[in-house]
């Protein structure tokens, strides 16, 4: 583990790794959300309908749920340096495809494929965990997540200006194409300037590929249970694209999607059994064991935190516009205060975790999240606008602080599985987003906020089962040597 001091203004050693990693995440989020601020111009340019625009927004997140699981496995096996670089190169091509698209079908395919770049977040979690000791890990992961996440806000502020600067009907194409160039170029910058571990450290890989390893029969049952909501969410996305939703697919095509999902689930469960069938032959050595319930609790918490952030960021501009009778530009600027909090609140959540412990921090931030959304549910047109903005920013601090605290704990569960654990937890954030946005489409805004608050209460209950990390986790290298990694 790198021993140099934590100096935010340094660009050497472990700090260089952290800075380059959040920059890679920043670029990936700029690419992922590059169409959102330009959607109105794109619709005018190509004559898209409102239903087609909604479909593109849905397709943008559809692939991210399985992608985070897959990328987590690839990261653990091949290392974050190669995986991040390859992802940035590969995802630049659907970005160019979108920039050159002439028909809705071409845009839809490109947007679907671009959902894969949303998995980049998972890679950096493993990279940062390799370079920072446990006492600094929450702060480092928080900066990585918070500053990288800001890429979506940067896209919203800069890309419309770039499109206007190029001018004409094709200005949006140049703006989106430019993010693809950034992704392609930064892949090489990242590859040639980072390494997976500090010099002399071992990069621990999973013993078996294809599924997450667990260490008891009860954990295997819980792992299978935690897989089901992810498939249910993908089925829900299929329903959204059916004639009952936006009508992109026929009912028979949607039935085909359901059939594919059931088939993939069966293969997934078989693969999970194959990787873990050794637990039926006898107990796993105690030093190799880890409690999977830790992962399950963090999944539930990320469902409420990042899931609600993605959902609220999507609806907040229109909510401000309608509640306070504002223009869309002014409403968008005010709503962006929610996302802006990422710069300090996510690193803040990680820093508090480092100082006061993972479990107490998560308890306080999750309780604050519940109260924050209860407060947002009370906002009406009678409120003074500055007071409503303060309420939103306060709630946002607890939401994003909670995200930072979740990923302060993820790397302390089992080092060699960090990519897969981060992938599953990250995927639950997208599951939450789809769930909350579906609720939003069916109920009033007030009930929508109450539902998020209720999910946070469920998170508080689940936290009773979380174990505060302490002592060491043991990893075994390919030669059979055991290494103890401190989690204090």
N, C-alpha and C positions, 0 to 999 in steps of 0.2 A: 504494500500500500504506500502510495506517495506520501512523504512526510512533510513537504514544504507547507508553510503557513497558508491559511485561508485569507488571501488578499484579493479582493474583488477586482482591483485595478492591475493585477498581474496578468501577463499573457505567456506564462511558461509553466512547465510541469502539469500538475493536475488542473490548474486554473485554465490553461490553454485548452485542455480536453473539454472542460465544462463550457467554455465560451464557444468553441467550434461546434459543440453538440447542440447548444441552444440555437445557434445560427442555422444549423441544418434543419432543426425542428421549425424554426421561424420560416425558412424558405418553403418547407413542405406545407405549412399551413397557409402561406400566401398562395401557393399553387392550388391547394384544396378549396379555398374560398375565393378564388380569383373571379368567378363569374357573378357572385352574389351582388356586388355593388354596380355591376354593369348590366344586370339582367333586363332592366327597362330598355336600354339602348339596343341590346341584342334582340329583344322581342320586336322592336320597331324595325330593325335592320332586316330581319328574316320573316317578319309577319307571324310571330308565334302567338298562340292563344294563351289565356290565363291558365288553362288546364295543362298546357304543354310546359309552361314555366314551372308550375307546381311539381310536375313530373320530373323535371330536371333537378329540382331541389331535393326530391326524394331519392333519385338515383345517385346523387352526390354522396349520400351517407350509406347507401345500401350495402356496398361491398366492404365497408370499413369493419363491420362486426367480424366476419370470418377472416378478413385480412389481418387484424390484430392478433388473432390466434396463430395464424400461419407464420406471420413475421416474427412472433415471439419464439416459435420453434426454430426458425431459420437463424435467428440471432444467437440463440443458445448454442447451436451446432457450428455455425461458421464465423461467429464473432460480429460485433457491432460495426467495426470499421468497414468490412467488406459489404455487409448487409445494407447499411445506410447509404453507402456510395452507389451500390447497385440499384437501390430503390429510387434514389434521386434521378439517376440516368433513365431508368425504365419509365418512370412516370412523367418525364419530360415529353415523351412521344404522344400519349393521349392528350397532353396539354396542347401540343402543336396541332393535333387532330381537331381539337375543339376550336382553336383559333382559325383553322382553315375550313371549318364545317359550313356547308351550304343548306343542309336540310335538317329538320328536327331529328330524324333518325340518326344522322351522323353525330349531332350534338349529344343525343341521348347515350349512344354507345361510348363516346369519349368521356362523358360525365360519370357513367357507371364505372369505367376503368379507373378514373381519377380517384374514386373512393379508396383505392388501395394506398394512396400516399398518406391518408389519415392514420395509417398504421406506423408511420415513422416515429411517432412519440415513444412507442414501446422500445425501440432500439437504443435511444439515448438513455433510458432508465437503466439498462444493463451497463452501458458504457460508463456512466457516472458512478454507478455502484462499484465498479472495479477500481476506481481511482481515489475514492474518498473514504476515510474511516467512518465508523458508525456515528461518532459524535458530531460529524459535519455533514452527514449524508442527507438529512432532512433539508438543510439550507441549500445544499448544492442541487438536489433534485427539485426543490421549489423554484430556484432561479432558472434551472433548465426548463421546467414546465411552464412557469409564469411568463418568462421573457420569450420563449419559443411560441407559446400560445398567442402572443401579441401579433404574430404574423397575419392572423385573420383581420385584426383591426387595422394593421398597416395596409393590407390590401384594400380595405374599404376607403381609406383616406387617400391613398396614392394612385390607384389604378384609374379612377375616373379622370383625374387630372392628366395622367399620361395619355389616356384615350383622347382627351380634348386637345392635348398638345400635338398629337399626330393628326388629328382632325379628320373630317369626312366620315362616311358611313363605315369605314373599316378601322377607325381609331381603336375600337374595342378589341379588334383582332391583334393589333400590335401590342396593346397593353397585356393581353393574356399570353401572347407569344413570348413577350419579354420575361414573364415569370417562368416559362418553360426553359428559356436560355439560362436564367439564374439557377434553376434546379440542375441543369446539365453541367454547368461550369462548377458549381459548388461541390458536386460529387467528387470531382478531381481534387479540389482544394482540401476536402475532408480526408480523402483516401491517403494523400501524401503528407498529411500533417498530424495524424493521430495514430495511436497503437491501442490494441485491445486492453492491455494491462501495463502497469509500470514495469520497468526493466527488472527481470528476476522473479516476477510474480507468475503464478500459474493461472491459465484461463480454464476453469472447470466446465466440462460439457456434460449434458445428460448421458446417462448410461445407455438409454434406448431412445430412439427417435420415433416420432409419430403421434405421441400423446403425452400428457402431463403425468409424471410419476407420482404415485401416492404410496403411503407406507402402512396402511391398515385396511381391513375390509370395510369398516365403517366410513373411512375417508373415500374409498372407491365409490360407495353408494352416494355419498354427498357430492362427489365430483360429477357423477352422472346426473344427479338432481340439478346441479348448477348449470349443466349444459342445456337443459330443456328451454329455459327462457330465451336463450340466444336463438334457437331454432324457431321458437314461437314468434319472436320479433321479426325474423326474416319472412315468416309466413304472413305476418301482419303487413309488412311492406308489399308482399305479393297481393294481398287483398286491396291495398291502397291503389294498386295499378290496375285492378280489375274493373269491370263495368260498374260495380257498386261504388268505386272510388273515382279515379281520374280517367278511367277507360282507355289506358294505353294497350292493355292486352284483352283478348277475348276470355270468356269464362273457361273455355277448354284449355287455353294457354296457361291460365292461372292454376287450374287443376294440375297441369303438367309441372308447374313450379312447385306445388305442394308435393307432388310425387317425387321430384328430384330431392327436395329437402328431407323427406322421409328416408330416401335411399342413402343420402349422405349421412344422416343421423345414424342409420344402422351400421354403416362402414366405420363411422367415428366411434361408436360404442364397441364394435368388434376390435378396433385398433387399440382403444383404451384398455380393454380386457387383455389383449396380447402383451402390451407393455407392462401391465401390472399383475399378471396371473401368478407371478412368483409369490405374492402375498398369501396365496392359498396353500403354499407348500410349507409354510412355517413363518414364525415372526421375523420381521426385519431387524437387524442389529440396532440397538437403541441409539447409538451415535448417528445412525443414518436417518432416523425418523424425524419427521416434522408434522405438526398438526395442520391438516388441510382446512380445518375450520377457520384458521387465520385468514386464508385466502377468501373463503366464503363471506366472512364478515366484511373484508375490504371491498369485495364485489358489491355487496349491498350498499355500503357507504358511497362508493363511486357512482352507483346507480342514482342516488339522490343528489350528489354534488355535481359532478360533471354532466350527468344526464339533465339536471334542471338548468345548468348553465347553457347548454346547447339549445334547449327548448326556449328558455327565456330570451336569449339573444335573438332568436328567430321572430318572436312575437312582440318584443318590447317597443320597437319603433312605432308600429301601427297602434299599439295600446296607448302610448303617450299622445299620438296624434289624435286619436278618437276621444280620449278622456279629457284632454286639455285644449282641444280644438286648435292644434298646432299644424304648421306646414310640415310636410314629410322630412324636409331637410333639417329643420330645427328639432323635430322629434327624434330623428336619427342621431343627431349630435348629443342630445340629452340621454338617449338610450345607450349610447356608446360608453357612458360613464360606468356602466355595469362591467363591460369588458376591460376598460382601462384599469380597473382595480387589480387585474391579473399581474401587473408589473410589480406590485408590492404585496398583495394579499397572499398569493400562492407561495412566494419565498418566505413570507411572514409565517405562514402555517408550518412550513418545514423547519424554520428557525425555532419557533416555540416548541415543536416536537423535540428538537435536539436538546433544548434547555430543560424542559419539564416532563418529558416522557411521552411516548406515542399514545398510550391509551387515555391518560387524562386530557391531553390536547384534543384528541378526537371526540371525547365526551363533551367538552366545552364548545367546540366548534360546531358539532352536530346539533347540540341544543340551541345554539345561536342561529343556525340555519333554519330550524323549525320555527323559532320565534320571528326570524326575519321574514319568512314567507307568510306567516300569520299577519305580520305588519303590512306587507305588500297587499294582502287581500283586503285590507281596510281602506286602501287609497280610493278616493272618489274625486270627482271634478270640484268638490268643495275644498279640497286640500290646496294649500299654497304650493305652487309648482316647485320652489326650492326645497320645501319639506318633503315632497314626493321623491325628488332626486336624492336627498340625503337618506331616505328610507331605502331606496334601491341600492345605493352605494354601501350602506351598512349591511344589508342582506348579502350583497355581493362579496363583502369581505369574508363573511363566515362560509359562504359557498366555496370560494376559491382557496381560502385558508384550509378548509376541510380537504380539498383536492391535494394541496401540498402535504398535509399531514398523512393522507392515505399513502401517497408514494414515498413518504419518509419511512413507512413501515414495510412496504412491498419488498425492497431488496434485502431485508433482514430475516426473511423466512427460510429460503434455501438458495444459496448463491448460484449453483449450477442451473437452477430452474427459473432464475429471475426474469428472463425474457418471456417465458411462457406464463408465469404468474402475472407479470405486467400486462401481457397480451389479453389474458382473461379478464383482469380487473378493468383494463382500458375498454374492452369490448362491452362490459356492463355499463359503462358511461353512455355508449351509443344505444344500448338497449333502453336505458332510462330516457334518453332523448326521444326515441321513437314512441315509447309508451306515453310520455308526458304530452308530446305534440298530438298524439291520437286523442288523448283525454281533452286537450285544448280545443280540438275540432268538434267536440261533442257537448261541452258544458260551458258555463259562463266563466269569465276570467277569474272571478273570485273563487269559484270551486276549484279551478285549475291550480291556483296558489295553495288552497287548502289540501289538495291531493299531494302536492310536493311536500308540504309540511308534515302530512301523515306518513309519507315515506321516510322522512327524517326521524320521526318517532320510532318507526320500525328499525331504523339504523341504530338508534340509541339502545333499543332492546338487544339487538345483535351484538353490540359492543360489550355486553355483559359476558360474552363468550370469548372475547379477545384476550390473549395473554400478552402482557408487557414483555417485549424482547429483553433477554438478559443472558449473560454468560457468553457462550460461543456456539456457532454452528460448525459442524464438521463436514469437510469435503475430502473426497478421496481422488487422487490423480490416477492417470492410466497405469502408473507403476505400483499402485496400491498404497502409496504414502498418504497418511492422513494429515490434513491441515486444519487448524482451528482458527476460525475467523470471528473476531470480537463483534458482538452486536450491542454492546453497552455504549 
